[in-house]
Amino acid sequence: MARERKFTDEQLFKATKQLIIEDGYEAFTFSKLASILHVSRGSIYKYYENKDELISEFLIYEMNRFLNDFNSLDKSGDFQTQFNSLIDFIFEQSIIHQVLEIIHQIPGNTTKRVRDNKSQLNEYHIDMYQQFQGLIDLGRKENVIKSHLPAAVLLGMIFQTIAIPNHFDIPQKEWIASIKEVLSHGMFQKD
């Protein structure tokens, strides 16, 4: 009779996320994770050969959650409506940006499981950017977005807004509204 697993995937990934956010990739260890889960390190090693396998699977879990939530957004409105929803969504999911940056820290010369997971994550990124490209295309079709601006620049600016530090503690609602305004209308006064 097989022994019952002492933690669920959800518990494991929640603890993994906590450690990654608090300590970062380099300081992440199975010892710290086991302590949070109140299990032995060996119980984690039964399922994952090393931290890269676990972290890459965690990233797949997070990306799936992010894409499912994104796919549930209403995409029936005009560009401005969808753009506003996208910015709100990005700020609601702001931790995903920090978490997904970790994929670049995982070595490429590791186990087959990690290589497969990294490949899957790359496919998710391509899928995500294709969907966001659709929004840019809609903006161009509606003549809201300048046609000469590369989509990569626009998408980069949209996604990097969550990385802008709010050093002056501007209230979140005002902060997001200001970012939307700058992205939509620029920062220069019109004559």
N, CA and C atoms as a LAMMPS dump frame, in Angstrom:
ITEM: TIMESTEP
0
ITEM: NUMBER OF ATOMS
573
ITEM: BOX BOUNDS ff ff ff
-5.0000000000000000e+02 5.0000000000000000e+02
-5.0000000000000000e+02 5.0000000000000000e+02
-5.0000000000000000e+02 5.0000000000000000e+02
ITEM: ATOMS id mol type element x y z
1 1 1 N 0.847 -1.179 0
2 1 2 C 0 0 0
3 1 3 C 0.897 1.249 0
4 2 1 N 0.639 2.164 -0.93
5 2 2 C 1.444 3.38 -1.057
6 2 3 C 1.13 4.343 0.084
7 3 1 N 2.175 5.035 0.525
8 3 2 C 1.977 6.015 1.586
9 3 3 C 1.324 7.266 1.008
10 4 1 N 0.435 7.832 1.786
11 4 2 C -0.273 9.029 1.349
12 4 3 C 0.67 10.24 1.386
13 5 1 N 0.574 11.047 0.373
14 5 2 C 1.381 12.263 0.291
15 5 3 C 0.964 13.218 1.41
16 6 1 N 1.934 13.858 2.034
17 6 2 C 1.669 14.682 3.214
18 6 3 C 1.302 16.115 2.877
19 7 1 N 1.312 16.477 1.602
20 7 2 C 0.983 17.837 1.186
21 7 3 C 0.363 17.78 -0.207
22 8 1 N -0.5 18.744 -0.466
23 8 2 C -1.112 18.832 -1.795
24 8 3 C -0.213 19.674 -2.705
25 9 1 N -0.465 19.586 -4.003
26 9 2 C 0.273 20.446 -4.933
27 9 3 C 0.039 21.914 -4.593
28 10 1 N -1.195 22.242 -4.255
29 10 2 C -1.514 23.627 -3.931
30 10 3 C -0.718 24.11 -2.718
31 11 1 N -0.628 23.288 -1.67
32 11 2 C 0.159 23.651 -0.49
33 11 3 C 1.638 23.784 -0.852
34 12 1 N 2.125 22.852 -1.643
35 12 2 C 3.525 22.869 -2.055
36 12 3 C 3.848 24.116 -2.862
37 13 1 N 2.997 24.441 -3.831
38 13 2 C 3.256 25.585 -4.691
39 13 3 C 3.054 26.915 -3.961
40 14 1 N 2.13 26.945 -3.016
41 14 2 C 1.944 28.163 -2.211
42 14 3 C 3.2 28.423 -1.369
43 15 1 N 3.732 27.388 -0.757
44 15 2 C 4.952 27.53 0.038
45 15 3 C 6.148 27.871 -0.849
46 16 1 N 6.206 27.27 -2.031
47 16 2 C 7.281 27.559 -2.983
48 16 3 C 7.232 29.029 -3.389
49 17 1 N 6.052 29.517 -3.676
50 17 2 C 5.881 30.92 -4.061
51 17 3 C 6.329 31.841 -2.928
52 18 1 N 5.927 31.529 -1.731
53 18 2 C 6.309 32.329 -0.568
54 18 3 C 7.829 32.416 -0.451
55 19 1 N 8.499 31.28 -0.556
56 19 2 C 9.961 31.264 -0.432
57 19 3 C 10.645 32.016 -1.564
58 20 1 N 10.152 31.839 -2.773
59 20 2 C 10.763 32.516 -3.923
60 20 3 C 10.629 34.026 -3.783
61 21 1 N 9.465 34.473 -3.356
62 21 2 C 9.238 35.913 -3.211
63 21 3 C 10.087 36.479 -2.065
64 22 1 N 10.15 35.758 -0.959
65 22 2 C 10.894 36.248 0.203
66 22 3 C 12.41 36.132 0.027
67 23 1 N 12.875 34.991 -0.497
68 23 2 C 14.303 34.696 -0.502
69 23 3 C 14.95 34.708 -1.882
70 24 1 N 14.16 34.537 -2.931
71 24 2 C 14.72 34.453 -4.269
72 24 3 C 15.144 33.038 -4.628
73 25 1 N 15.497 32.867 -5.873
74 25 2 C 15.851 31.547 -6.409
75 25 3 C 17.097 30.97 -5.739
76 26 1 N 18.143 31.757 -5.634
77 26 2 C 19.426 31.254 -5.117
78 26 3 C 19.308 30.734 -3.687
79 27 1 N 18.53 31.4 -2.861
80 27 2 C 18.422 31.017 -1.449
81 27 3 C 17.347 29.953 -1.206
82 28 1 N 16.61 29.585 -2.233
83 28 2 C 15.55 28.581 -2.099
84 28 3 C 16.17 27.209 -1.827
85 29 1 N 15.702 26.535 -0.775
86 29 2 C 16.18 25.185 -0.477
87 29 3 C 15.008 24.29 -0.087
88 30 1 N 15.21 22.989 -0.258
89 30 2 C 14.2 22.03 0.184
90 30 3 C 14.087 22.042 1.71
91 31 1 N 15.15 22.365 2.4
92 31 2 C 15.09 22.429 3.872
93 31 3 C 14.109 23.504 4.324
94 32 1 N 14.217 24.687 3.73
95 32 2 C 13.301 25.777 4.08
96 32 3 C 11.865 25.41 3.699
97 33 1 N 11.706 24.821 2.527
98 33 2 C 10.382 24.424 2.061
99 33 3 C 9.779 23.371 2.988
100 34 1 N 10.579 22.379 3.356
101 34 2 C 10.104 21.317 4.244
102 34 3 C 9.668 21.898 5.588
103 35 1 N 10.408 22.888 6.069
104 35 2 C 10.06 23.531 7.336
105 35 3 C 8.691 24.206 7.258
106 36 1 N 8.437 24.904 6.169
107 36 2 C 7.141 25.571 5.991
108 36 3 C 6.008 24.542 5.931
109 37 1 N 6.27 23.417 5.233
110 37 2 C 5.243 22.39 5.041
111 37 3 C 5.136 21.421 6.229
112 38 1 N 6.081 21.527 7.162
113 38 2 C 6.131 20.632 8.323
114 38 3 C 6.281 19.17 7.894
115 39 1 N 7.215 18.961 6.952
116 39 2 C 7.532 17.614 6.478
117 39 3 C 9.058 17.49 6.421
118 40 1 N 9.526 16.296 6.142
119 40 2 C 10.966 16.112 5.971
120 40 3 C 11.366 16.472 4.538
121 41 1 N 12.642 16.821 4.365
122 41 2 C 13.149 17.098 3.014
123 41 3 C 12.943 15.88 2.114
124 42 1 N 13.129 14.695 2.699
125 42 2 C 12.98 13.456 1.936
126 42 3 C 11.608 13.305 1.303
127 43 1 N 10.58 13.83 1.981
128 43 2 C 9.228 13.717 1.413
129 43 3 C 9.073 14.575 0.161
130 44 1 N 9.882 15.618 0.031
131 44 2 C 9.865 16.447 -1.186
132 44 3 C 10.704 15.768 -2.267
133 45 1 N 11.844 15.203 -1.854
134 45 2 C 12.723 14.518 -2.821
135 45 3 C 12.056 13.289 -3.448
136 46 1 N 11.011 12.772 -2.827
137 46 2 C 10.28 11.643 -3.431
138 46 3 C 9.648 12.05 -4.763
139 47 1 N 9.35 13.338 -4.903
140 47 2 C 8.632 13.818 -6.081
141 47 3 C 9.494 14.673 -7.008
142 48 1 N 10.553 15.259 -6.462
143 48 2 C 11.394 16.167 -7.249
144 48 3 C 12.865 15.855 -6.994
145 49 1 N 13.606 15.666 -8.063
146 49 2 C 15.026 15.339 -7.954
147 49 3 C 15.84 16.513 -7.408
148 50 1 N 15.417 17.727 -7.755
149 50 2 C 16.144 18.913 -7.306
150 50 3 C 15.202 20.114 -7.328
151 51 1 N 15.701 21.239 -6.844
152 51 2 C 14.851 22.427 -6.747
153 51 3 C 14.434 22.936 -8.123
154 52 1 N 15.259 22.727 -9.142
155 52 2 C 14.908 23.196 -10.482
156 52 3 C 13.679 22.481 -11.03
157 53 1 N 13.551 21.188 -10.731
158 53 2 C 12.345 20.467 -11.15
159 53 3 C 11.112 21.051 -10.459
160 54 1 N 11.217 21.244 -9.168
161 54 2 C 10.086 21.787 -8.407
162 54 3 C 9.744 23.193 -8.865
163 55 1 N 10.737 24.056 -8.968
164 55 2 C 10.471 25.444 -9.322
165 55 3 C 9.921 25.548 -10.739
166 56 1 N 10.427 24.758 -11.662
167 56 2 C 9.896 24.81 -13.033
168 56 3 C 8.457 24.31 -13.087
169 57 1 N 8.123 23.299 -12.28
170 57 2 C 6.729 22.836 -12.224
171 57 3 C 5.834 23.876 -11.566
172 58 1 N 6.353 24.532 -10.536
173 58 2 C 5.625 25.627 -9.898
174 58 3 C 5.34 26.729 -10.918
175 59 1 N 6.323 27.077 -11.747
176 59 2 C 6.141 28.126 -12.752
177 59 3 C 5.071 27.734 -13.771
178 60 1 N 5.018 26.469 -14.14
179 60 2 C 3.963 25.999 -15.04
180 60 3 C 2.602 26.165 -14.368
181 61 1 N 2.52 25.798 -13.109
182 61 2 C 1.289 25.955 -12.333
183 61 3 C 0.845 27.423 -12.317
184 62 1 N 1.777 28.327 -12.031
185 62 2 C 1.464 29.76 -11.979
186 62 3 C 1.051 30.286 -13.354
187 63 1 N 1.752 29.868 -14.381
188 63 2 C 1.433 30.347 -15.731
189 63 3 C 0.063 29.834 -16.174
190 64 1 N -0.25 28.589 -15.847
191 64 2 C -1.583 28.057 -16.148
192 64 3 C -2.665 28.871 -15.458
193 65 1 N -2.444 29.169 -14.189
194 65 2 C -3.409 29.961 -13.421
195 65 3 C -3.569 31.345 -14.049
196 66 1 N -2.448 31.987 -14.381
197 66 2 C -2.459 33.309 -14.989
198 66 3 C -3.218 33.288 -16.313
199 67 1 N -2.907 32.326 -17.178
200 67 2 C -3.557 32.261 -18.494
201 67 3 C -5.047 31.937 -18.366
202 68 1 N -5.411 31.076 -17.427
203 68 2 C -6.839 30.782 -17.215
204 68 3 C -7.587 32.029 -16.777
205 69 1 N -6.994 32.78 -15.851
206 69 2 C -7.622 34.019 -15.401
207 69 3 C -7.698 35.033 -16.544
208 70 1 N -6.622 35.129 -17.317
209 70 2 C -6.612 36.057 -18.451
210 70 3 C -7.668 35.663 -19.483
211 71 1 N -7.785 34.379 -19.76
212 71 2 C -8.756 33.919 -20.754
213 71 3 C -10.198 34.143 -20.31
214 72 1 N -10.405 34.308 -19.011
215 72 2 C -11.768 34.543 -18.524
216 72 3 C -12.162 36.028 -18.582
217 73 1 N -11.2 36.907 -18.93
218 73 2 C -11.533 38.334 -19.071
219 73 3 C -12.49 38.537 -20.245
220 74 1 N -13.355 39.522 -20.111
221 74 2 C -14.277 39.867 -21.198
222 74 3 C -13.492 40.553 -22.307
223 75 1 N -13.502 39.938 -23.481
224 75 2 C -12.759 40.491 -24.623
225 75 3 C -13.714 40.924 -25.734
226 76 1 N -14.906 41.311 -25.342
227 76 2 C -15.908 41.662 -26.354
228 76 3 C -15.992 43.161 -26.625
229 77 1 N -15.391 43.972 -25.784
230 77 2 C -15.501 45.415 -25.942
231 77 3 C -14.524 45.978 -26.949
232 78 1 N -14.537 47.306 -27.049
233 78 2 C -13.598 47.987 -27.94
234 78 3 C -12.196 47.95 -27.328
235 79 1 N -11.237 48.506 -28.058
236 79 2 C -9.85 48.461 -27.603
237 79 3 C -9.681 49.111 -26.241
238 80 1 N -10.211 50.312 -26.05
239 80 2 C -9.996 51.034 -24.788
240 80 3 C -10.547 50.241 -23.603
241 81 1 N -11.698 49.627 -23.766
242 81 2 C -12.288 48.816 -22.695
243 81 3 C -11.395 47.631 -22.374
244 82 1 N -10.926 46.941 -23.422
245 82 2 C -10.06 45.782 -23.212
246 82 3 C -8.704 46.197 -22.635
247 83 1 N -8.183 47.329 -23.083
248 83 2 C -6.914 47.836 -22.573
249 83 3 C -7.016 48.121 -21.077
250 84 1 N -8.085 48.807 -20.673
251 84 2 C -8.283 49.106 -19.252
252 84 3 C -8.383 47.827 -18.434
253 85 1 N -9.101 46.837 -18.945
254 85 2 C -9.215 45.546 -18.251
255 85 3 C -7.857 44.868 -18.144
256 86 1 N -7.064 44.946 -19.216
257 86 2 C -5.747 44.325 -19.214
258 86 3 C -4.83 44.962 -18.163
259 87 1 N -4.806 46.281 -18.109
260 87 2 C -3.953 46.96 -17.12
261 87 3 C -4.404 46.605 -15.7
262 88 1 N -5.71 46.632 -15.45
263 88 2 C -6.212 46.241 -14.127
264 88 3 C -5.788 44.814 -13.799
265 89 1 N -5.917 43.925 -14.771
266 89 2 C -5.563 42.52 -14.591
267 89 3 C -4.068 42.371 -14.28
268 90 1 N -3.241 43.077 -15.036
269 90 2 C -1.793 42.983 -14.824
270 90 3 C -1.432 43.406 -13.402
271 91 1 N -2.07 44.45 -12.895
272 91 2 C -1.773 44.889 -11.537
273 91 3 C -2.344 43.94 -10.487
274 92 1 N -3.471 43.314 -10.786
275 92 2 C -4.005 42.301 -9.867
276 92 3 C -3.062 41.102 -9.793
277 93 1 N -2.421 40.797 -10.903
278 93 2 C -1.54 39.638 -11.01
279 93 3 C -0.061 40.04 -10.955
280 94 1 N 0.242 41.156 -10.343
281 94 2 C 1.585 41.733 -10.432
282 94 3 C 2.691 40.794 -9.972
283 95 1 N 2.406 39.899 -9.084
284 95 2 C 3.439 38.999 -8.58
285 95 3 C 3.909 38.038 -9.677
286 96 1 N 3.087 37.784 -10.693
287 96 2 C 3.471 36.851 -11.758
288 96 3 C 4.731 37.327 -12.471
289 97 1 N 4.878 38.623 -12.628
290 97 2 C 6.058 39.166 -13.297
291 97 3 C 7.325 38.783 -12.531
292 98 1 N 7.303 38.973 -11.234
293 98 2 C 8.445 38.647 -10.389
294 98 3 C 8.712 37.146 -10.392
295 99 1 N 7.666 36.362 -10.326
296 99 2 C 7.813 34.916 -10.26
297 99 3 C 8.354 34.355 -11.577
298 100 1 N 7.836 34.844 -12.688
299 100 2 C 8.257 34.293 -13.98
300 100 3 C 9.677 34.684 -14.373
301 101 1 N 10.202 35.734 -13.766
302 101 2 C 11.598 36.104 -14.031
303 101 3 C 12.554 35.006 -13.577
304 102 1 N 12.101 34.162 -12.686
305 102 2 C 12.938 33.107 -12.132
306 102 3 C 13.304 32.065 -13.187
307 103 1 N 12.469 31.898 -14.202
308 103 2 C 12.748 30.884 -15.217
309 103 3 C 14.119 31.086 -15.834
310 104 1 N 14.564 32.325 -15.94
311 104 2 C 15.865 32.615 -16.538
312 104 3 C 17.025 32.23 -15.615
313 105 1 N 16.723 32.008 -14.356
314 105 2 C 17.762 31.635 -13.401
315 105 3 C 17.984 30.126 -13.336
316 106 1 N 17.032 29.358 -13.856
317 106 2 C 17.159 27.903 -13.818
318 106 3 C 18.131 27.469 -14.911
319 107 1 N 19.165 26.727 -14.542
320 107 2 C 20.149 26.295 -15.544
321 107 3 C 19.508 25.439 -16.636
322 108 1 N 20.024 25.59 -17.842
323 108 2 C 19.49 24.826 -18.969
324 108 3 C 20.012 23.408 -19.034
325 109 1 N 21.138 23.129 -18.401
326 109 2 C 21.757 21.807 -18.48
327 109 3 C 21.41 20.967 -17.257
328 110 1 N 20.154 20.78 -17.04
329 110 2 C 19.701 20.041 -15.86
330 110 3 C 18.931 18.8 -16.318
331 111 1 N 17.936 18.359 -15.582
332 111 2 C 17.238 17.116 -15.918
333 111 3 C 16.299 17.298 -17.108
334 112 1 N 15.918 16.186 -17.695
335 112 2 C 14.974 16.204 -18.815
336 112 3 C 13.651 16.839 -18.393
337 113 1 N 13.23 16.567 -17.194
338 113 2 C 11.978 17.128 -16.671
339 113 3 C 12.034 18.655 -16.678
340 114 1 N 13.161 19.214 -16.247
341 114 2 C 13.308 20.668 -16.224
342 114 3 C 13.343 21.212 -17.649
343 115 1 N 14.084 20.565 -18.527
344 115 2 C 14.139 21.019 -19.93
345 115 3 C 12.745 21.001 -20.548
346 116 1 N 11.978 19.935 -20.292
347 116 2 C 10.607 19.86 -20.802
348 116 3 C 9.735 20.959 -20.224
349 117 1 N 9.89 21.225 -18.926
350 117 2 C 9.11 22.284 -18.282
351 117 3 C 9.458 23.65 -18.85
352 118 1 N 10.741 23.894 -19.074
353 118 2 C 11.156 25.174 -19.641
354 118 3 C 10.61 25.329 -21.06
355 119 1 N 10.582 24.249 -21.795
356 119 2 C 10.012 24.279 -23.141
357 119 3 C 8.518 24.606 -23.08
358 120 1 N 7.813 23.983 -22.144
359 120 2 C 6.385 24.26 -21.95
360 120 3 C 6.158 25.716 -21.56
361 121 1 N 6.985 26.243 -20.695
362 121 2 C 6.86 27.639 -20.287
363 121 3 C 7.096 28.577 -21.468
364 122 1 N 8.017 28.231 -22.325
365 122 2 C 8.259 29.029 -23.525
366 122 3 C 7.012 29.044 -24.413
367 123 1 N 6.364 27.897 -24.556
368 123 2 C 5.12 27.83 -25.342
369 123 3 C 4.034 28.705 -24.705
370 124 1 N 3.946 28.688 -23.389
371 124 2 C 2.963 29.531 -22.696
372 124 3 C 3.243 31.01 -22.953
373 125 1 N 4.516 31.399 -22.914
374 125 2 C 4.869 32.799 -23.18
375 125 3 C 4.476 33.2 -24.589
376 126 1 N 4.73 32.326 -25.543
377 126 2 C 4.361 32.613 -26.932
378 126 3 C 2.852 32.754 -27.049
379 127 1 N 2.11 31.852 -26.425
380 127 2 C 0.641 31.916 -26.443
381 127 3 C 0.153 33.216 -25.811
382 128 1 N 0.733 33.579 -24.678
383 128 2 C 0.328 34.796 -23.992
384 128 3 C 0.582 36.015 -24.881
385 129 1 N 1.775 36.106 -25.463
386 129 2 C 2.092 37.263 -26.291
387 129 3 C 1.257 37.297 -27.567
388 130 1 N 0.888 36.145 -28.108
389 130 2 C 0.011 36.146 -29.283
390 130 3 C -1.357 36.711 -28.926
391 131 1 N -1.841 36.368 -27.743
392 131 2 C -3.134 36.911 -27.316
393 131 3 C -3.048 38.421 -27.115
394 132 1 N -1.962 38.875 -26.504
395 132 2 C -1.796 40.31 -26.298
396 132 3 C -1.551 41.029 -27.619
397 133 1 N -0.912 40.337 -28.55
398 133 2 C -0.727 40.896 -29.891
399 133 3 C -2.086 41.152 -30.532
400 134 1 N -3.054 40.27 -30.268
401 134 2 C -4.413 40.468 -30.769
402 134 3 C -5.017 41.77 -30.281
403 135 1 N -4.723 42.135 -29.049
404 135 2 C -5.22 43.404 -28.511
405 135 3 C -4.555 44.576 -29.232
406 136 1 N -3.263 44.485 -29.462
407 136 2 C -2.551 45.545 -30.197
408 136 3 C -3.135 45.669 -31.605
409 137 1 N -3.392 44.533 -32.242
410 137 2 C -3.986 44.543 -33.592
411 137 3 C -5.35 45.223 -33.581
412 138 1 N -6.149 44.959 -32.539
413 138 2 C -7.455 45.606 -32.418
414 138 3 C -7.28 47.116 -32.286
415 139 1 N -6.319 47.548 -31.484
416 139 2 C -6.051 48.98 -31.326
417 139 3 C -5.649 49.628 -32.637
418 140 1 N -4.897 48.919 -33.428
419 140 2 C -4.502 49.462 -34.745
420 140 3 C -5.692 49.493 -35.694
421 141 1 N -6.496 48.458 -35.644
422 141 2 C -7.683 48.394 -36.503
423 141 3 C -8.643 49.545 -36.195
424 142 1 N -8.761 49.894 -34.915
425 142 2 C -9.624 50.991 -34.498
426 142 3 C -8.929 52.349 -34.612
427 143 1 N -7.716 52.366 -35.145
428 143 2 C -6.913 53.588 -35.301
429 143 3 C -6.665 54.302 -33.971
430 144 1 N -6.486 53.537 -32.932
431 144 2 C -6.196 54.078 -31.611
432 144 3 C -4.689 54.028 -31.35
433 145 1 N -4.021 53.013 -31.892
434 145 2 C -2.581 52.831 -31.712
435 145 3 C -1.876 53.229 -33.003
436 146 1 N -0.8 53.969 -32.87
437 146 2 C -0.009 54.374 -34.03
438 146 3 C 0.563 53.139 -34.719
439 147 1 N 0.396 53.066 -36.013
440 147 2 C 0.782 51.872 -36.763
441 147 3 C 2.289 51.685 -36.873
442 148 1 N 3.069 52.746 -36.732
443 148 2 C 4.519 52.621 -36.904
444 148 3 C 5.244 52.12 -35.648
445 149 1 N 4.565 52.078 -34.509
446 149 2 C 5.205 51.626 -33.279
447 149 3 C 5.248 50.093 -33.246
448 150 1 N 6.425 49.519 -33.033
449 150 2 C 6.525 48.044 -32.98
450 150 3 C 5.716 47.472 -31.816
451 151 1 N 5.034 46.375 -32.086
452 151 2 C 4.227 45.719 -31.054
453 151 3 C 5.085 45.313 -29.855
454 152 1 N 6.318 44.892 -30.106
455 152 2 C 7.19 44.474 -29.005
456 152 3 C 7.452 45.623 -28.033
457 153 1 N 7.59 46.834 -28.543
458 153 2 C 7.803 47.995 -27.678
459 153 3 C 6.539 48.252 -26.853
460 154 1 N 5.4 48.22 -27.509
461 154 2 C 4.134 48.474 -26.808
462 154 3 C 3.884 47.43 -25.718
463 155 1 N 4.061 46.162 -26.067
464 155 2 C 3.837 45.099 -25.082
465 155 3 C 4.841 45.189 -23.941
466 156 1 N 6.085 45.487 -24.277
467 156 2 C 7.098 45.644 -23.231
468 156 3 C 6.744 46.76 -22.267
469 157 1 N 6.292 47.886 -22.813
470 157 2 C 5.922 49.009 -21.951
471 157 3 C 4.724 48.655 -21.077
472 158 1 N 3.738 47.99 -21.653
473 158 2 C 2.555 47.6 -20.879
474 158 3 C 2.962 46.687 -19.728
475 159 1 N 3.761 45.666 -20.031
476 159 2 C 4.104 44.692 -18.993
477 159 3 C 5.128 45.195 -17.999
478 160 1 N 5.945 46.127 -18.387
479 160 2 C 6.945 46.639 -17.45
480 160 3 C 6.363 47.657 -16.473
481 161 1 N 5.145 48.106 -16.715
482 161 2 C 4.547 49.081 -15.794
483 161 3 C 4.435 48.531 -14.373
484 162 1 N 4.255 47.22 -14.243
485 162 2 C 4.133 46.669 -12.888
486 162 3 C 5.47 46.667 -12.148
487 163 1 N 6.558 46.859 -12.885
488 163 2 C 7.881 46.888 -12.256
489 163 3 C 8.281 48.3 -11.816
490 164 1 N 7.474 49.301 -12.156
491 164 2 C 7.792 50.673 -11.759
492 164 3 C 7.56 50.797 -10.255
493 165 1 N 8.604 51.174 -9.508
494 165 2 C 8.428 51.269 -8.047
495 165 3 C 7.596 52.491 -7.658
496 166 1 N 6.706 52.293 -6.729
497 166 2 C 5.853 53.363 -6.209
498 166 3 C 6.476 53.872 -4.908
499 167 1 N 7.595 54.582 -5.019
500 167 2 C 8.351 55.043 -3.85
501 167 3 C 7.598 56.059 -3.004
502 168 1 N 6.652 56.757 -3.577
503 168 2 C 5.941 57.801 -2.848
504 168 3 C 4.589 57.326 -2.311
505 169 1 N 4.348 56.034 -2.381
506 169 2 C 3.12 55.421 -1.849
507 169 3 C 1.852 56.099 -2.358
508 170 1 N 1.827 56.367 -3.642
509 170 2 C 0.614 56.898 -4.27
510 170 3 C -0.457 55.818 -4.146
511 171 1 N -1.665 56.171 -3.764
512 171 2 C -2.712 55.155 -3.639
513 171 3 C -2.834 54.326 -4.927
514 172 1 N -3.025 53.016 -4.762
515 172 2 C -3.012 52.077 -5.882
516 172 3 C -3.959 52.478 -7.019
517 173 1 N -5.149 52.905 -6.673
518 173 2 C -6.123 53.288 -7.7
519 173 3 C -5.606 54.471 -8.528
520 174 1 N -5.042 55.469 -7.855
521 174 2 C -4.485 56.627 -8.539
522 174 3 C -3.25 56.237 -9.354
523 175 1 N -2.432 55.369 -8.794
524 175 2 C -1.222 54.879 -9.467
525 175 3 C -1.573 54.213 -10.794
526 176 1 N -2.539 53.303 -10.755
527 176 2 C -2.943 52.575 -11.96
528 176 3 C -3.581 53.519 -12.971
529 177 1 N -4.421 54.439 -12.499
530 177 2 C -5.05 55.408 -13.409
531 177 3 C -3.988 56.269 -14.09
532 178 1 N -2.968 56.662 -13.358
533 178 2 C -1.893 57.478 -13.935
534 178 3 C -1.114 56.696 -14.986
535 179 1 N -0.841 55.45 -14.709
536 179 2 C -0.134 54.609 -15.683
537 179 3 C -0.976 54.431 -16.936
538 180 1 N -2.271 54.188 -16.762
539 180 2 C -3.16 54.063 -17.923
540 180 3 C -3.13 55.34 -18.76
541 181 1 N -3.167 56.471 -18.084
542 181 2 C -3.174 57.75 -18.798
543 181 3 C -1.882 57.956 -19.589
544 182 1 N -0.741 57.668 -18.95
545 182 2 C 0.541 57.831 -19.642
546 182 3 C 0.619 56.875 -20.837
547 183 1 N 0.201 55.636 -20.645
548 183 2 C 0.242 54.681 -21.754
549 183 3 C -0.724 55.071 -22.873
550 184 1 N -1.868 55.592 -22.504
551 184 2 C -2.893 55.923 -23.505
552 184 3 C -2.656 57.267 -24.193
553 185 1 N -2.174 58.256 -23.439
554 185 2 C -2.126 59.617 -23.977
555 185 3 C -0.751 60.277 -23.887
556 186 1 N 0.238 59.577 -23.342
557 186 2 C 1.572 60.15 -23.216
558 186 3 C 1.659 61.066 -22.009
559 187 1 N 2.823 61.7 -21.855
560 187 2 C 3.026 62.588 -20.707
561 187 3 C 3.135 64.055 -21.106
562 188 1 N 3.086 64.34 -22.377
563 188 2 C 3.231 65.717 -22.828
564 188 3 C 1.88 66.392 -22.994
565 189 1 N 1.82 67.667 -22.645
566 189 2 C 0.607 68.456 -22.828
567 189 3 C 0.342 68.627 -24.329
568 190 1 N -0.884 68.552 -24.702
569 190 2 C -1.273 68.801 -26.106
570 190 3 C -1.563 70.281 -26.264
571 191 1 N -1.152 70.852 -27.386
572 191 2 C -1.413 72.281 -27.638
573 191 3 C -2.852 72.512 -28.021
